[in-house]
């Protein structure tokens, strides 16, 4: 039995789910962490989506958070394993990672669609425990969202985003791996992170939108008419 369990762990690791060891405490913000308005889970999840559409810069909140690249346009092909790799150099700041996104007219539909995805996340070979607990459900332009102005019917959409927030990592090289499985398709994303010894620079802080910025004046356009970067 012990040998069978070890074999299962090896198979899962080879498939991209990380090793049997868990990400150490403190590396990852807990799903139920108490936060302020700007840093609540829905707002940060929305920020990463907005960044994916080219409507927010890399840094937000005075560079307290770096939004990692996320491709919402990548097609999932049954029976195909699709691989994407990002090489990112960051200061020692928090990292917002969105792994997958769904949208629907009702929250119930969004939650049902989210159940079609199995998500695995690992940092330096150590897996994130219970990644399903990092799903965030919210309505565009709802009370928890202030990152983007959604015009027209887009404002009524209900979103589901699997979103994680990593606390500042130690200086050096790190590998962040994401495996998303749905409908016999596998989407793999590797983030090769070079974390600098310093915190955010003055230039990086200046690139973040002002805290009192009006979301409707950040150069936003309807997402339906935007293409990925």
C-alpha positions in Angstrom: 0.0 0.0 0.0 2.8 2.4 0.9 4.5 1.7 -2.4 1.2 2.3 -4.3 0.8 5.7 -2.6 4.4 6.7 -3.4 3.8 5.7 -7.0 0.6 7.8 -7.2 2.5 10.9 -5.9 5.2 10.4 -8.6 2.5 10.1 -11.3 0.8 13.3 -10.1 4.1 15.2 -9.9 5.0 14.2 -13.4 1.5 15.4 -14.6 2.2 18.8 -13.2 0.5 18.7 -9.8 3.6 19.2 -7.7 5.1 16.9 -5.2 3.4 15.6 -2.1 4.9 18.4 0.0 2.7 21.5 0.6 3.6 25.1 -0.1 5.0 26.4 3.3 2.7 28.5 5.5 3.0 32.1 4.9 3.8 31.8 1.2 0.2 32.1 0.2 -2.6 34.3 1.5 -5.4 32.3 2.9 -8.7 32.3 1.0 -10.6 33.8 3.9 -8.0 36.4 4.9 -9.4 39.6 6.3 -8.6 42.5 3.9 -9.6 46.0 3.1 -11.8 47.1 0.1 -8.9 47.4 -2.3 -7.3 44.0 -1.5 -10.4 41.8 -1.1 -10.2 38.6 -3.1 -12.8 39.6 -5.7 -11.1 43.0 -6.4 -7.7 41.4 -6.9 -9.2 38.6 -9.0 -10.9 41.2 -11.2 -7.7 43.3 -11.4 -5.8 40.3 -12.9 -8.6 39.8 -15.4 -8.5 43.5 -16.3 -4.8 43.3 -16.6 -5.1 40.4 -19.1 -7.3 42.6 -21.3 -4.6 45.3 -21.2 -6.6 47.7 -19.1 -4.4 47.8 -16.0 -0.6 48.1 -15.7 1.5 45.3 -14.1 1.4 46.9 -10.7 -1.4 48.2 -8.5 -1.8 49.6 -5.0 1.5 51.5 -5.0 3.2 48.4 -6.4 2.0 46.4 -3.4 0.8 43.8 -5.9 2.2 42.6 -9.2 -0.5 41.1 -11.5 0.9 38.0 -13.2 0.2 37.4 -16.9 -3.0 35.4 -17.6 -4.3 34.5 -21.1 -8.1 34.2 -21.1 -8.1 33.6 -24.9 -6.2 30.3 -24.8 -8.3 27.5 -26.3 -8.7 24.2 -24.5 -8.6 21.4 -27.1 -9.8 17.9 -26.0 -6.9 15.5 -25.8 -4.3 18.2 -26.2 -1.8 19.5 -23.6 -1.1 23.2 -24.2 1.9 24.7 -22.6 2.7 28.4 -22.0 5.8 29.8 -20.3 6.3 33.3 -18.9 9.6 34.7 -17.6 9.0 37.5 -15.2 11.4 39.6 -13.1 9.7 41.1 -10.0 10.7 42.9 -6.9 9.8 41.5 -3.5 6.0 42.2 -3.6 2.8 40.3 -3.5 1.8 38.4 -6.7 -1.7 37.9 -7.9 -2.3 34.8 -10.0 -5.5 34.0 -11.8 -5.6 30.4 -13.1 -8.9 30.3 -14.9 -12.1 32.3 -15.4 -15.8 31.7 -16.1 -18.6 34.1 -16.7 -22.4 33.6 -16.7 -25.7 35.5 -16.3 -26.3 34.1 -12.8 -24.0 33.2 -9.9 -25.4 29.6 -9.9 -24.4 29.2 -13.6 -21.0 30.5 -12.9 -20.5 28.1 -10.0 -21.7 25.2 -12.2 -19.3 26.1 -14.9 -16.4 26.4 -12.4 -17.0 22.7 -11.4 -15.9 21.7 -14.9 -12.3 22.8 -14.1 -9.7 20.9 -12.0 -6.9 23.2 -11.0 -3.4 22.3 -9.7 -0.9 24.9 -8.5 2.7 24.3 -7.3 5.5 26.6 -6.2 9.0 25.3 -6.5 7.6 21.7 -6.7 5.4 22.1 -3.6 1.7 22.0 -4.2 -1.0 24.4 -3.1 -3.4 22.4 -0.9 -7.1 22.6 -1.8 -6.8 25.0 -4.8 -10.6 24.7 -5.3 -11.0 26.9 -2.2 -9.5 29.8 -4.1 -12.5 30.3 -6.4 -13.9 33.8 -6.1 -17.4 34.6 -7.3 -18.6 38.1 -7.9 -20.7 40.3 -10.1 -19.0 42.9 -12.5 -19.6 46.3 -11.0 -20.8 44.7 -7.8 -20.1 46.1 -4.3 -16.6 44.5 -4.1 -15.3 45.7 -7.5 -13.7 49.0 -8.2 -10.9 48.1 -10.6 -12.7 48.5 -13.9 -15.7 50.1 -15.5 -17.9 47.6 -17.3 -20.3 49.3 -19.6 -23.7 48.1 -20.6 -24.7 44.5 -20.1 -21.2 43.4 -19.1 -21.8 45.0 -15.8 -24.4 42.4 -14.9 -22.3 39.4 -15.6 -21.4 37.0 -12.8 -17.8 35.9 -12.7 -15.9 33.0 -11.2 -12.2 33.3 -11.0 -9.7 30.8 -9.5 -7.4 33.4 -8.0 -4.4 33.2 -5.5 -2.3 35.8 -3.8 1.3 34.9 -3.0 3.1 36.9 -0.4 6.5 38.3 -1.3 8.9 35.4 -2.2 12.5 35.2 -1.2 15.1 36.7 -3.6 16.2 34.3 -6.3 14.6 32.0 -8.9 11.2 30.4 -8.4 9.0 28.2 -10.6 5.2 28.7 -10.3 3.3 26.0 -12.2 -0.4 25.9 -13.0 -2.3 22.9 -14.5 -5.9 23.4 -15.5 -7.9 20.4 -16.8 -11.3 20.6 -18.4 -13.1 18.4 -21.0 -10.1 16.2 -21.5 -8.0 19.2 -22.3 -4.9 20.2 -20.2 -3.6 23.8 -20.0 -0.2 24.2 -18.4 1.3 27.5 -17.5 4.8 27.9 -16.1 6.0 31.1 -14.5 9.7 31.4 -14.2 10.1 34.1 -11.6 13.3 36.0 -10.9 12.7 37.8 -7.6 15.0 40.7 -6.9 16.5 41.4 -3.5 14.8 44.8 -3.4 11.2 45.9 -2.9 9.3 47.9 -5.6 11.2 50.8 -7.0 9.9 54.4 -7.3 9.3 53.8 -11.0 7.2 50.7 -10.4 5.2 52.5 -7.7 4.6 55.4 -10.0 3.3 53.0 -12.7 0.4 51.9 -10.5 -2.9 53.8 -10.9 -3.5 56.4 -8.2 -5.6 55.0 -5.3 -8.4 57.6 -6.1 -8.4 56.9 -9.8 -11.8 56.8 -11.5 -12.1 53.3 -13.0 -14.2 54.7 -15.9 -11.2 56.9 -16.9 -8.4 54.4 -17.0 -8.7 54.0 -20.7 -11.1 51.1 -20.4 -13.2 49.9 -23.4 -15.8 47.2 -23.5 -14.1 43.8 -23.1 -16.2 42.3 -25.9 -14.3 44.5 -28.3 -10.8 44.0 -27.0 -8.2 41.5 -28.0 -5.5 39.9 -25.9 -2.1 41.4 -25.7 
